[in-house]
Amino acid sequence: MRYTTLGRRTGLRVSQLALGTGNFGTGWGHGAERAEAQKIFDGYVDAGGNFFDTANGYQAGQAEILLGEFIASQRDDFVVATKYTMGTTPSDGIGRTGNNRKNMIRSVEESLKRLNTDHIDLLWAHISDGATPIDEIMRAFDDLVSAGKIHYAGLSNFPAWRIARADLLAELRGWAPLAGIQVEYSLAERTADRELLPMAEALGLAVTQWSPLGGGFLTGKYRATTEETRASKLGILVHGEKSARETAILDALFTVASELGSTPTQVAVAWLLHKASRSSTALIPILGSRTREQFDATLGALSVEMSDEQFERLNAASAVELGIPHQQVVEMLPALSGGRDIRSSIIPVI
């Protein structure tokens, strides 16, 4: 496993792959029992991984409890990220959900107890609630950093304009800066290419990428079977072969996998790692295996040596329309530069 800093805004060193713990526990009616979760954890640590991603609501709090047990003997060797916003259980109402300061502080205190630790390395606001002012979120982050309860903060599943505003507010007011963002990103879901990834690159924010296999879609198993159990449980988190684009993605993925003697799963993750190697900021896929067997198979992505030509083939098959104004800018650049294509020499600015 190689390592990178958590974006250009921190010196925090994290492994190139994070381990998601959404499957640690069975509070949702599916997931990994304790013994299997321990095996996944051990396999990740043995491979050199040090970056764990969890949330207060994963498996109704079980994920944090199990992770807390697993890291206890080596707490300072690991980087633990958790999230607030969502409730821990379905019965949690408006007083225990949202981005507001009250819920943030309460959630952090409860997460610290479940994780059995005195600090959280990275706290994410899990998703924008559409109501809490961004300055309230950033000031509350800063207070928690000052108190030593958290070390870094980030925004997960927020629109780019809110992230950019939050970043600037923190800079102007001397608050703890944003360390990164978390978004869904994979060959199956690339709409973050329009705003979120270019913004993160320009601002130096780390990007942690959830669902790197499209909820299992990129493994190809839904093409080969009519089994719908996982899809019915996770709903929108699972992509499907519903359009010509998705068919083209799987076709290209299977072809490249055959050329490399690898699995589609490994190639899908290797494509993300190849993309990360071209970025000036950290792009970190989050693996979310349910069994040790799945984890070991996915980790084979680290050994895949993908050529630039194969990378570009997958890039082309999975590309999304950039939309307005991005596509206009691409088309107008030659005219704006005397007929020369200067895209490769342009430095992103804000």
Secondary structure, DSSP 8 states (H G I E B T S, - for coil): --EEESSTT---EEESSEEE-TTBBSTTS-SB-HHHHHHHHHHHHHTT--EEE--TTGGGGHHHHHHHHHHGGGGGG-EEEEEESS-SSTT--GGG-SSSHHHHHHHHHHHHHHHT-S-EEEEEE-S--SSS-HHHHHHHHHHHHHHTSEEEEEEES--HHHHHHHHHHHHHHT---EEEEEEE-SSS--GGGTTHHHHHHHHT-EEEEE-TTGGGGGGTHHHH----HHHHHHGGGS----SHHHHHHHHHHHHHHHHHT--HHHHHHHHHHHHHHT-SS-EEEEE--SSHHHHHHHHGGGG----HHHHHHHHHHH-----TTHHHHHHHHHHHTTT---GGG-----
